[in-house]
Amino acid sequence: MAERERKSLSFPDWAPKNLVERYHHYPHPREYGDDMYPPCPFDPDQHIDQLRKESAKFNQMSKQQQDNYRTSLNRSEFGLPPEVGKELLGTLLTDLRMAPVWSSLGKKIKEGAGFLYFWDQCQRSVLGWLGGQKRSSKEHEAHFLKIHHLALELSLAMNDTEEFQNFSAAELTNRVP
């Protein structure tokens, strides 16, 4: 895609016009020299790389803790980093397999903001996937079974605690030790 981008993409007639405009509003790498985009404060991968270089505390975290942190960053993002978003949008607008998709959506969506909403949802889907825990089916089942057992254990412990018989949970959590 980077090579195609340097030659400036030409968009087919079936590509939604407002998404083509959106594509052109992404900054071009040449604007920053060395074919690089500027650092994006919303790019979780860049943030993680920076933490690895500068934070001894972060480097002391386990790989799982670091992955969980990356997951939380991806879940809180509103859009993809510029270079990723522009590349994906360019592909969606020029890939011939998308022609019937845009045609079908065009029957349901007016040219206005509908396509932009669709693009936003595409980005959210990618971010959701990036922010999702990568577990096999067995790992997923074991993880939630563990949560179930721990919740049951906590519930039983609370029932066996005299203080929980006299106060509501809200009152107990509002108390200052």
C-alpha positions as CSV (number, residue, x, y, z in Angstrom):
1,M,0.0,0.0,0.0
2,A,2.9,2.4,0.8
3,E,4.1,2.2,-2.8
4,R,0.6,2.8,-4.2
5,E,0.2,5.8,-1.8
6,R,3.4,7.5,-3.1
7,K,1.9,7.4,-6.6
8,S,-1.4,8.9,-5.3
9,L,-4.3,6.7,-5.4
10,S,-7.0,7.1,-8.0
11,F,-10.4,6.2,-6.8
12,P,-13.0,4.3,-8.7
13,D,-16.4,5.9,-9.4
14,W,-18.1,3.5,-7.0
15,A,-16.1,4.7,-4.0
16,P,-18.2,7.0,-1.7
17,K,-17.2,10.6,-2.3
18,N,-17.2,11.7,1.3
19,L,-14.9,8.8,2.3
20,V,-12.5,9.8,-0.6
21,E,-12.5,13.3,0.9
22,R,-11.8,11.7,4.3
23,Y,-8.9,9.8,2.9
24,H,-7.4,13.0,1.5
25,H,-7.7,14.7,5.0
26,Y,-5.2,12.2,6.5
27,P,-1.7,13.8,6.6
28,H,0.6,12.4,3.9
29,P,4.0,11.0,5.1
30,R,5.9,13.4,2.8
31,E,4.6,16.3,4.8
32,Y,6.9,15.2,7.6
33,G,10.0,14.1,5.7
34,D,11.6,10.6,5.5
35,D,8.2,9.2,4.6
36,M,7.3,9.1,8.3
37,Y,4.1,10.2,10.0
38,P,4.6,12.4,13.1
39,P,4.4,10.7,16.4
40,C,0.8,10.0,17.2
41,P,-0.1,10.4,20.9
42,F,-3.0,8.0,20.3
43,D,-1.0,5.2,18.9
44,P,-0.8,2.5,21.7
45,D,2.1,0.7,20.0
46,Q,4.2,3.8,20.0
47,H,3.3,4.5,23.6
48,I,4.2,1.0,24.6
49,D,7.6,1.3,22.8
50,Q,8.3,4.6,24.5
51,L,7.5,3.1,27.9
52,R,9.8,0.1,27.2
53,K,12.6,2.6,26.5
54,E,12.0,5.0,29.3
55,S,10.2,3.2,32.2
56,A,12.0,0.8,34.4
57,K,8.7,0.2,36.2
58,F,7.0,-0.8,33.0
59,N,9.8,-3.2,32.1
60,Q,9.4,-4.9,35.5
61,M,5.8,-5.8,34.6
62,S,5.1,-9.3,33.3
63,K,4.5,-9.8,29.6
64,Q,0.8,-10.5,30.5
65,Q,0.5,-7.2,32.4
66,Q,2.1,-5.3,29.5
67,D,-0.3,-7.0,27.1
68,N,-3.3,-6.1,29.4
69,Y,-2.1,-2.5,29.4
70,R,-1.9,-2.4,25.6
71,T,-5.4,-3.9,25.5
72,S,-6.8,-1.2,27.7
73,L,-5.1,1.5,25.5
74,N,-6.6,0.0,22.3
75,R,-10.1,-0.2,24.0
76,S,-10.0,3.5,24.9
77,E,-9.0,4.7,21.4
78,F,-11.5,6.6,19.2
79,G,-9.8,5.9,15.9
80,L,-6.8,4.2,14.3
81,P,-3.4,5.9,14.1
82,P,-3.3,8.1,11.0
83,E,-1.0,5.8,8.9
84,V,-3.0,2.7,9.7
85,G,-6.3,4.4,9.1
86,K,-5.3,5.9,5.8
87,E,-3.9,2.6,4.6
88,L,-7.0,0.7,5.6
89,L,-9.4,3.3,4.1
90,G,-7.4,3.4,0.9
91,T,-7.8,-0.3,0.6
92,L,-11.5,-0.2,1.3
93,L,-12.0,2.5,-1.3
94,T,-10.0,0.8,-4.1
95,D,-10.2,-2.9,-3.7
96,L,-12.5,-4.3,-6.4
97,R,-14.1,-6.7,-3.9
98,M,-15.6,-3.7,-2.1
99,A,-17.5,-2.4,-5.2
100,P,-20.6,-4.5,-4.4
101,V,-20.3,-3.6,-0.7
102,W,-20.4,0.1,-1.4
103,S,-23.2,-0.4,-3.9
104,S,-25.3,-2.3,-1.4
105,L,-24.6,0.2,1.4
106,G,-25.4,3.1,-1.0
107,K,-28.9,1.8,-1.3
108,K,-29.4,2.0,2.4
109,I,-27.2,5.0,3.2
110,K,-27.6,8.5,1.8
111,E,-24.3,10.1,0.7
112,G,-24.2,12.2,3.9
113,A,-22.7,11.1,7.1
114,G,-23.8,7.4,6.8
115,F,-20.6,6.3,5.1
116,L,-18.5,8.2,7.6
117,Y,-20.4,6.4,10.4
118,F,-19.7,3.1,8.6
119,W,-16.0,4.0,8.5
120,D,-16.0,4.9,12.2
121,Q,-17.5,1.5,12.9
122,C,-14.8,-0.2,10.8
123,Q,-12.2,1.5,12.9
124,R,-13.9,0.6,16.2
125,S,-14.1,-3.0,15.0
126,V,-10.3,-3.1,14.3
127,L,-9.7,-1.4,17.7
128,G,-12.0,-3.9,19.4
129,W,-10.1,-6.7,17.9
130,L,-6.7,-5.2,18.9
131,G,-8.1,-4.6,22.3
132,G,-9.5,-8.0,22.7
133,Q,-7.8,-10.7,24.8
134,K,-6.2,-13.2,22.5
135,R,-7.1,-16.5,24.0
136,S,-7.9,-19.9,22.6
137,S,-11.4,-21.3,23.3
138,K,-10.0,-23.5,26.1
139,E,-8.1,-20.5,27.6
140,H,-11.3,-18.4,27.3
141,E,-13.4,-21.0,29.0
142,A,-10.8,-21.6,31.8
143,H,-10.5,-17.9,32.4
144,F,-14.2,-17.3,32.9
145,L,-14.6,-20.5,34.9
146,K,-11.9,-19.2,37.3
147,I,-13.8,-15.9,37.6
148,H,-16.9,-17.9,38.4
149,H,-15.2,-19.9,41.1
150,L,-13.6,-16.8,42.6
151,A,-16.9,-15.0,42.6
152,L,-18.5,-18.0,44.3
153,E,-15.7,-18.1,46.9
154,L,-16.1,-14.4,47.6
155,S,-19.9,-14.7,47.9
156,L,-19.5,-17.6,50.4
157,A,-16.9,-15.7,52.4
158,M,-19.2,-12.7,52.6
159,N,-22.0,-14.9,53.8
160,D,-19.8,-16.4,56.5
161,T,-18.7,-12.9,57.7
162,E,-20.7,-11.6,60.6
163,E,-20.3,-8.0,59.5
164,F,-22.1,-8.7,56.3
165,Q,-25.1,-9.9,58.2
166,N,-25.5,-6.6,60.0
167,F,-24.7,-4.0,57.3
168,S,-25.4,-3.6,53.6
169,A,-22.5,-3.9,51.2
170,A,-22.8,-0.2,50.4
171,E,-22.4,0.7,54.1
172,L,-19.3,-1.5,54.4
173,T,-17.6,0.0,51.4
174,N,-18.2,3.6,52.5
175,R,-16.6,3.0,55.9
176,V,-13.1,4.5,56.4
177,P,-10.8,2.1,58.3
